[in-house]
Amino acid sequence: MRKIMNRTMSLLLVAVMAFSLAACGASGDNSGAAPAESKAAGETAGAQTGSSGEKIVNVGVTDTLGSLNPLQLNGGEINKYATALMFLPLMELDADLNFQGMVADSITTEDNKNFVVHIDDAAKWSDGTPITAEDVAYTALRLASPVINNTAMMYYVFEGVGDDGFVEAGADSVAGINVIDEKTVQFTTKEAMSLTTFQNSYARYLLTLPKHVIEKYSEEELATADWFNKPDVISGPFYVTDYDVDHYISYKANPDYWRGAPKLDKLNIKIVDGSQLYAGLQSGEIDITQHTMSVIPPEDYASVEALDNVEVIYGSPVTNQSMFIQTGNIPDVRVRQAMLYAINREQILNELLNGHGEVVDGFLSSASPFFDDSITPIPYDPDKAKALLADAGWDGSQTLRFYVNSGDSTFVNAATVMVAQWAAVGIKAEVQTVDFATLMSVAGTRDYDILAVQYTYAPVDPYPDVAWLLGGEGSWTGYGDAQVDEALRATQLTSDMEETKQLYSTVDKKVQEDVPMISAYIISAQGAVNKRLTGAVPSVYGFFNDVQNWDVAE
């Protein structure tokens, strides 16, 4: 359990950065990144057929790029999406939260410890060489190399990998990663793991590399090789042609893509400030946005909806505005319950997000197949809050330190409302607005009373994050409970959807009862697409899965 939690903390931090409104960009090692040259490559006008007859589409995003090297992948959304356009993952979630085969056409397990990955027989590199199990195993071993030192994609759950997540430098085999035949590789874990967790936490983040092309590089060279800036052999639909980590990523089509040649000739990812997305959509310089990489400010929602040239699509409610309570500082559950009763979450959702979202208690939203809609959110009831505080003997002398991301203007406003509502029942709190990097630093120290972070709990696999956050001392809540622990362990031992739903319901009910965290609201983010595009639909998951079918109407 602890080993998985340690790994989860790494994933947690990058996931938070990927989905926080104020994340200035994905952090990571930019070694080998392309130099910041002329921005012209990223300034192409949108959804157009150029003078040479080329079809070009611009995707507007608000996160900056860390690296295009799959071995430096840190889990941030833009890093993963941008890199996977060249190097496909084994599997990916689609818009309906089903796992869609990419490099792999199946992943199976009979015992929740041995995971058999079969590579699609049609899968091939752009030079015509088949993608093999050797490529997958080679990539996995490099991700576990202490020389490359990727501390986010930790592999210590697998047999033969050290508890630090690394194998021996230069290792060409390990007990938990075995090539069975040309198209089959088996991963073996040290402890039981659900198939969904393997698919979501590992298969989605293993972007297979061409062993026959890059095995000439030492592990030291792989960490910084210029080859990754413009790789000439890929498995995905687009080659990168140029990029500036703060401004753009430009691609050209791979005509030999094994899943079908792209209909577009070029694709650009344009990195802009959120306040620029409306103007870009209006002018046509941005053709499409995505719900988690492209944060359109809620105050611009109505303006985007009014545009005649775009279609607006709101995403599933997946981004949870979580408020983690350091329970060691607020040990009386009645005080924590009072904090929840005292805030009018429905009012905040309606007034600050125009109702685009939902209010729940616990971690799961209605987007999850494990969501229990019988759990009724605690209502706004200031009188109940006052009664709970009186029972707890709360004297009101303590001032709670409420840390908030200064870049998230919506929640800064929400926090101000909450502080006023708490004051009305006798709870003093002081908002500490800090930038995102400082917020993560504070989170690491646990020196706060309340910490607010936008967080996405994977709808199909919330286990790793929830297990960490409710993992007792050292977690962001400091909260631990035997019933919660047992329910979470049991989710890793069953594949029955209804049983899993009941187990997560147990967890969310305990969270509602003990209040180690408060879900302020869950956001249904706005996405938009120019009406000239066909085959392209904003979606929380699976955005680029079938990008080869995107087209520009003549």
N, C-alpha and C positions, 0 to 999 in steps of 0.2 A: 504493500500500500504506500509506504513512504517513498519507495523508489519512483512510483508513478507520480506521486505528488511533486517530487523534486523536478521531474521532467516537465510537469504541467506548469510549474511556476515560470519556466522559460517560455513555454507557449503562451501562457497567460499574458505576460508582459507585451509580447509582440501582437497578440490578438487585441489587447486594449489599445495599443498604438494604432492598429489598423482601423479600428472602428470609432475611436474618439473624435468628436467634432473638431477638437483643437489640435489633433496630431499634425504637426508641421510636416511630417514625413516619416517614413519607416526608417528606423535606425538600423545600422548595420555597417559592415566593413565595405567600403567603397573601393577597395583595392582592385585595380584593373579596370576601373570605371573609365568610360570615355571622357576625354577632356571637354570642358565647356567651350564649344566652338560657336560659330554663328548660329543664331536661333532660326535661321531661315528654314532649316529642315523641318522644324515643327510648326511653321507658320502657314502651311498650306491651307487655302480656303476649303470650307467643308463640303461634304457630300456632293462631289462634282465629277463631271467628266472633263478632264483637263484638255488643253489644246492638242495634246498628243493622243487623245482618246482614252487616257487612263482614268480609271474609277478610283476615287480617293475618299476615305472617310476619316473624320477626326473624332476621337473619344475624349471627352473632357473629364479630368480627374482632379482631385484636390490634395492628394498625397504625393510627396516626392519619392523618387526611386532610391533604393539602397544599392542594389547590385543586380546584374543580369546573370550572374554566375549561380547555377543551381546548387553548387556546393556551399555557397554563402547564403542560401535561402534562410530567412528568419521568420517566415510565417506571415509577414505583413501582406495585406491583400494586393497592393499594387506590385510588389516584388513577385508574388506568386503568379498573378495574372499575366504580367508583362513577360516573365520568363517562360511560362507555359505556352505562349504563342509559338515558341521555338522548340521547347522540349516538353512533351506531354507528360502528365502524371500517369500513374497506373490506372487510377479511377478518379472521377470527379462527380460531385453532386450536380443534378440537373435542377431546373427551375421548380420541379415538383418534389424535391428532396429525395429523389431516387438516385442510387449510385449508378452512374453511366460508365461503361467501359471506355477507356481511352487506349493506352498501350496494352493493358490487360483486358481480356474479355470475360474473365471470371476470377473470383477469389473465394475460396471455400475453406471451411474448417469442420472437423468432426469432434474436436475435443476442446476448442477454445484456447489451444496452445500452439498447434501446428496449422499455419495458414499457407495454403497452396495457391500460388499465383500463376495463372496461365496467360502467356502472352498471345495476343491476337495473331493468328497465322498470317494475316495480311499485313501486319505492321512492318514497316520498313523505313530505313533512313532515306534521306533525300538523295543519297548517292546510289540507292538501289539495294544496299545491303540489308538483309533481314534484321529486325530488332530481336535480340535473343535474351534468354535467361542470364547469360554471362554479362550482358550489358547492365541488367538490373542488379545483379549481385555486385558487380564492380562499382556501380554508383553508390549502393548502400554501404559498402566497405569504405569508400572515400568519405562519405558523410560521417562515418564513425572514426575517422582518422584523427589522432591527436595533433598531427601536423597541420591539417586544415582547420581543426579546432572550431567546428561549428557547435556552439553551445546551446543553440535553440532546438535543432532537430535531434535531440538526444536519443540514443539507441540502446540505453542500458536495460531496457525491458527484454532484450533478446539474449538467448543463451550464448555464452562465450564472449560477450561484450562486458567490459569492466563496469563497476558501479558508477564510475565517473562518466560513462557513456562512450568510452573509446576502446578501440582495439589496439594492438601493437602497430606501430608505424610501419607502413608498407605491407600490412597483412593482405594475403590473397585468399584467405578463407577464414571462416569462424563457424563454430558449432551451430549457431542459430540462423545462419543464412546458407542454404544449400541448393546448388543447381541440380535438379533432378534429370532434366533433359534439355534439349535446345530451346524449348518453349515453356519450361516449367521451373519455377524456383520456389523453395519452401522457407518460410520464416518461422522460427520456433521461439516462443516467449518463455521467460522464467516462471511467470505466474499466469493464471487464467486471465484472458482478455476477451471481451465480446468481439464478434466479427465486425460489428458496426464501429467499435473503437479502433480496430486495426485499419479498417477502410478509411475512416475519417481522419485519424491522427497520423497515419503512416502512408497509406496508398495515395492519398491526395497530395502529399508533400514530397513524394519520391519522384523527381523529374529525371527520368532515365537519360543517361549520357552515352554517346557512341564509344565504347571501349576501343574499337579498332582504330579510331582516329586520335584519341587523346591519351592512350596508355603510354605514348612516347614521353609524356611529361612526368616528372617526378611529382610527389605530393606537394613539395614546397612550391613547385612551379604552377601546379593546378590552382592554388589559392589565389594567384595573381595573373594567370596567363592571359595575354592579350587576345587569344583565340576566342574567349567568351564575349569579347566586345563585338565581334562580327563572325560568329561561327559559320563555317561553310558546309557543315553536315548537321541536319536537324531532323526531328521527327514531326514537328508541328507545321501549321499552315503558313507561317510567315518568318522570313529572315529579318533580323534587325539590320538596319543600314547606318543608323547614327543615333546618338542620344546624348542628352544633357540631363543629369540626374535631377535638376531643379526645374526643368522647363519642358522637355519633350522626349518621346521615344518614337523613332520612325522605322517603319517596316516595309518590305516588299514581299509580294506573294511568292510562295513556294509552289511552282507549277507541278511538282512531283509529289505533292502531299498525298499520302496513301489513302486518306479518307475522302479525297476529292479535291481537285484544284480550286483555290479560292476564286470567287467571281470578282472580288476587288483586286486592283493592281497594287494599291498601297493603303496602309493603315497608319495613322498617327495617334499616339496618346499625348494629349496636350495637358500639361500640368499647370493649373491656374489657381488663383485664390477663389474660395467659394463665392465671393461676391461678384466674380466675373462670369459665372456660369450662365446667369440669365441673359446678359448682354451677348455672350457667345452663341447661345441658342437662338436668340432673336435675330442676329445677323447671319446665322448659318455657318459661322466659323467653327462652331461645335455642333456635331450631328447627333450625339447620343451621350447620355450619362448613365452611371450605374449606382445602385443605391448605397453601397458601402465605400466605394472608392471616390465617389463624387458627391460631396456633401453640399447640397443646395440649401442655403439658409432658409428656415421656415418662414421668415418674413418675406421671402421672394416667391413662395409657393403660388400665391394668387396671381402674381404677374406672369409666371411661367404657364400657369393654366390658361391664361388669357391669350397666349400666342397662337396665331392661326397656323403656323408652320410646323408645330410639334404636337405629338401625342404624349400625354402625361400618364404615367403608370406608377401607382404607389406600391411599394414593396411590402412583403410580408412583415409583420411586426416582430423583428428579431433583435433590434438594438435596445438593450435594457439600460436605462439610466439608473444604475445601481448606487445605493448609499450603504457602504459597509461600516458597521458599528464595531468599534474595538470593545468587545464585551468585557474585557478586563478592566476597562475604565468606567464602564456603565454596567456593573454586574447584576443589578436588580432588573429582572425581566419585566416587572411592572412599569419601570421607567421607560424601558425600550418600547413596550406596548403603548404607553402614553404618547411617545413620540410619533408612533404610527397613527393613532387615532386623531392626533392634533392637526394633521396636515390634510388639506383638501386636494387630493391628487386629481380628481376628475376636473376640478376647476382649473388647475394648472395645465392639464392636458388640453382642455378646450380653449383656454385663453392664449396659451403660448405656442401650442402646436396645431391650433385650429382643429383639434379632434383627431388628427392623423396619428393614431396609435391606440393603446389600450392600457388599462390599469390592472395589474395582477398582484398577487402575493406569492413570493417565491421566485424561482429562477426561470421557469418555463412559461413561454407565451403560447398563444393559440396557433402559432406556426409549427409547433412541435407535435409529432404524432403521440407524444406521451403526456400532453397537456390534459389536466383534469379540470374540466369546466364546472365541476360541482364545488370547487373551492371558491367561495364568494369573497372578494377582496374586503378587507376591513374598511368600514365606511368612515367618513369624516364625522367625528363625534367629540367635540371639545369638552363636553360635560363628562363623558366617560374618561377622557384623558386626565381631567382634574381629579376625578375620583381615584384613579389608579395611582396618581402621584401622592394623594393624601394617604392612601393605604401603604405606600412605600416609605412614608415619612420624608419625602423630598422637600428640602428646605429652600431650594432655588438659589443657593449660594454658588453652586458650581457653574462655570461658563464653559459650554461645550465648544471644542475647536472643530469647525466644519470646513474641511479642505475641498476646494472646488477648482476645476480647470478654468483659468481666466479666459482661454480662447473659446469656450463654449458659452456664447452670449445668452443663449436660450436658458441654459441651466443656471447661469449666474442670476438671471432674473427669477427663476424658480426658487433658488436657494434663498433669495431675499424675502420672497413670499413665505417660505417655510419658517424662516427665523421669526418673522412677525407672528405667524400662527402659533409657533412654540411659545413665544413670549406671552401670548394671550392666555396660555394655560399655566404659566409659571416656569417655563424652561428657558434659560438664557443660553444663547448660542451666538458665536461670532464667526462670520464667514471669512475664511482665509483664501483669497484668490491667488493662485500661483500658476505659472506656465506648466505645460504638460510634463516636461522633463523633471521639474521640481516636484510635481505631484507624484510621479513615479518614485522619486527619491524619498519623499515622505512616506509613501506606501511601504518602502523597504525598511524603514526604521520602526514602523508601527506606532509612531509617536503622534497620534491623532485620536480624536474621539469619533469623528464621522469622516469618511473619505468617499467622495462622489466621483464615479468613473462610468463612462459609457462603455458597455461591455456586451459582447455578443456571445451567448451560450449556444453552441451548435445545436440546432433543433433536434437533429437525429442522434446526437451523442454529447449530452451535457456532462457526462460523468467526469472527465478529467478536471474541468474547471470547478465544478461543484465540490468534488472531493477535496480539491486544494482549499477552496475558500471556506469550507466547513471542517478543515483539518486540524482544528485545535490550536494550541500554542504555536506561534510562528506564522499563522495564516493572517489574511487581511481582516478577519473577524475575531480571531482568537477563540472561536466557538467550536466545541466538540460535543457530540452526543452519540451514545452507543447505538440507539435505534437508527439514527441517520447513517452511521458507519455501516451497520449491518445491511440496511437497504441498498446503500451504494455498492457494497461488495457483491450483493446478490445480482445487481444489474449486469455484472460481468460474467455471470454464470448461466444466463438464460438467453434464448433467442426468441422467446414468446413475447409478442408485442404487448398483449394485454397485461401479462405479468410485469413487464418492464414499466408499463404505464402506472400500475398500482404502486410499484416501488418508488418511482419518482413522485407520485402523489404523497406518499408517506413523508418524503423529504420536504416537499413544499408545505405540507401541513405543519410540520415541526418548525419550519422557518416562519410561517405565519404566527405560530404560537410563541416562539422564543425570540423572534425578531433580531437575529444577528445581522440581517441586512434588510433594507427597505427598497423595494422596486418603486421608484418614483413614478415612472411611466415607461412604456415600451414604444419605440418610435416606428411608425410606418413611413420610411423615407421616400421622398419624391424622386422619380426618375423620369427622363424625357427622351424622346427620339424624334428626329426630323422625319416628316411624312414622306420624304423622298427615298428613305431607306426601306428596303424590304428584307424580310428574314431576320431582322435585328430587333430584339425586344429587351428593354432593361429588366434585369432580374437579380435578386439577391445572390442566388447561386446559379452556376451553369452559364454565366454571361457569354463566355467565349467558346463554349463547348462545340458549337456548330458555326463558328464564325466564317467558315468556308462558304456558307450559304448566304452570307450578307451580300446585298447588292444595292446599286443605286438606280432608281427608276430613270429611264431615258426621258 
